[in-house]
Amino acid sequence: MQQEPPREPRNVLPEFIIPALALGFTIYYLSTITEVPWTSQASAVLVGSLLTLSILVFVVRSVLRIRRGEEKLELRDSLHMLLGRVPVSSRRIGLLVLVIGYVWIIDWLGFTVTTFIFVFAAILLLSSLANWKRALAVAVSSAVIGYVVFVYFFHTRFPSGHLEAWLERLM
């Protein structure tokens, strides 16, 4: 019977990015809910606790695997692993720029228009210009559904633009 050669430990440093961001978001979210009703606070603490517990389980599992030599934390090549090959990395960077742009202009254009632009541009970026009709349909659907569900029915306080003001006067 032939034994397999030992495998090179897998670098898990890039996998810590999402749990770290999730923990940061959870801490931020829990620190901003002091003025809401206690039922909302209770549900936020429950969800935040479950998220923190799952992050803790991930960290403990990773530490145990690192101690056994199955995984490693190494900064070298982590950026390359995270971004991927050049066509993939340029799309990922482009998507990050779109997200930053979305956050930057949502106060000026409003939720509905900004969501439409973001979804349309993201689909074209991640697929191709040949899919512009499908991207347009998905973007319009996302913006309309987002407006109807969040703004019209639930009265969520998303940033309003000219379109939301016009629709409010119309209805």
C-alpha positions in Angstrom: 0.0 0.0 0.0 1.4 3.3 -1.1 1.2 6.4 1.2 0.3 9.8 -0.2 3.0 12.5 0.2 2.2 15.1 2.8 0.2 18.0 1.5 1.5 21.6 1.7 -0.5 23.4 4.4 -3.2 25.6 2.9 -2.9 29.4 3.6 -6.1 30.5 5.3 -5.2 34.2 5.8 -7.5 35.4 3.0 -10.4 33.5 4.6 -10.2 35.6 7.7 -11.2 38.8 5.8 -15.0 38.2 5.8 -15.2 37.1 9.4 -13.1 40.1 10.5 -15.3 42.5 8.5 -18.4 40.7 9.9 -17.2 41.1 13.4 -16.4 44.8 12.8 -19.9 45.4 11.3 -21.5 43.5 14.2 -19.7 45.7 16.8 -20.6 48.8 14.9 -24.3 47.7 14.5 -24.7 46.8 18.2 -23.2 50.2 19.2 -25.8 52.1 17.1 -29.0 50.5 18.4 -29.1 52.2 21.8 -32.1 54.4 20.8 -34.3 51.7 19.3 -37.1 49.8 21.1 -36.0 47.0 23.4 -37.5 44.3 21.0 -35.2 45.5 18.2 -32.3 45.6 20.6 -33.0 42.0 21.7 -33.2 40.7 18.2 -30.0 42.6 17.2 -28.1 41.2 20.2 -29.4 37.6 19.4 -28.3 37.9 15.7 -25.0 39.6 16.7 -24.3 36.9 19.2 -25.0 34.1 16.8 -22.7 35.8 14.2 -20.0 36.3 16.8 -20.3 32.7 17.9 -20.0 31.4 14.3 -16.9 33.6 13.9 -15.4 32.2 17.1 -16.0 28.6 15.9 -14.3 29.4 12.6 -11.3 30.9 14.4 -11.0 28.0 16.9 -11.2 25.5 14.0 -8.6 27.3 12.0 -6.3 27.6 15.0 -6.6 23.9 15.7 -5.8 23.1 12.0 -2.8 25.5 12.1 -1.5 23.7 15.2 -1.8 20.3 13.4 0.0 21.7 10.4 -2.9 21.4 8.0 -3.3 25.1 7.5 -1.1 28.2 7.8 -1.4 31.9 8.2 1.0 33.5 5.7 1.0 37.0 4.3 3.2 36.0 1.3 1.0 35.4 -1.8 -2.1 36.2 0.2 -2.9 39.2 -2.0 -2.4 37.2 -5.1 -4.7 34.4 -3.8 -7.3 37.1 -2.9 -7.3 38.9 -6.2 -6.6 36.0 -8.6 -5.4 36.3 -12.1 -5.3 39.6 -13.9 -8.8 39.5 -15.6 -10.4 38.3 -12.4 -8.5 40.8 -10.2 -9.4 43.7 -12.5 -13.1 42.8 -12.2 -12.9 42.4 -8.4 -11.2 45.8 -8.2 -13.8 47.3 -10.6 -16.6 45.9 -8.4 -15.0 47.4 -5.3 -14.9 50.8 -7.1 -18.6 50.4 -8.0 -19.5 49.6 -4.3 -17.5 52.7 -3.2 -19.2 54.8 -5.9 -22.6 53.5 -4.8 -22.0 54.5 -1.2 -20.6 57.9 -2.4 -23.5 58.9 -4.6 -26.5 57.4 -3.0 -27.2 60.5 -0.9 -27.1 62.6 -4.1 -29.0 60.4 -6.6 -31.2 58.5 -4.1 -31.7 54.8 -3.4 -33.6 53.8 -6.5 -31.5 55.4 -9.2 -28.2 54.5 -7.5 -29.3 50.9 -7.1 -30.3 50.8 -10.8 -26.9 52.2 -11.9 -25.0 49.9 -9.6 -26.8 46.7 -10.5 -26.6 47.5 -14.3 -22.9 48.4 -14.1 -22.0 45.4 -11.9 -23.7 42.9 -14.2 -22.0 44.4 -17.3 -18.6 44.3 -15.4 -19.0 40.7 -14.3 -20.4 39.4 -17.6 -20.1 41.3 -20.8 -21.5 44.2 -22.8 -23.4 41.6 -24.9 -25.7 41.0 -21.9 -26.9 44.6 -21.7 -30.5 43.8 -22.2 -30.5 41.2 -19.4 -28.5 43.6 -17.2 -31.1 46.4 -17.9 -34.0 44.1 -17.0 -32.4 42.9 -13.8 -31.4 46.5 -12.8 -34.8 47.9 -13.5 -36.4 45.0 -11.6 -34.1 45.4 -8.6 -34.6 49.1 -8.4 -38.4 48.9 -8.7 -38.7 46.0 -6.3 -36.3 47.7 -3.9 -38.4 50.9 -4.0 -41.8 49.2 -3.7 -40.7 46.9 -0.8 -38.4 49.1 1.2 -39.5 52.7 0.5 -43.2 52.4 -0.3 -44.3 49.5 1.9 -41.8 49.5 4.8 -41.1 53.3 4.8 -37.4 52.6 5.2 -35.4 55.8 5.5 -33.1 55.3 2.5 -31.6 58.4 0.8 -34.2 60.1 -1.4 -33.4 61.6 -4.8 -35.4 63.3 -7.4 -37.1 60.1 -8.5 -38.3 59.2 -5.0 -39.6 62.8 -4.5 -41.4 62.6 -7.9 -42.9 59.2 -7.0 -44.0 60.5 -3.6 -45.8 63.4 -5.1 -47.4 61.1 -7.7 -48.8 58.7 -5.1 
